[in-house]
């Protein structure tokens, strides 16, 4: 059985920035939205790497 494909960890940052930029445009504060998006993306990346086992060093 094939293992389901997962998103690379670095892609979560890009997804977060895209979402944050969209929110920033809505609230007319693009820079703040992008910064919030980076934080959200980093959090999602961390959660996904922990879910997959992360570094076992």
Secondary structure, DSSP 8 states (H G I E B T S, - for coil): --------HHHHHHHHHHHHHHHHHHTT-HHHHHHHHHHHHHHHHHHHHHHTT----
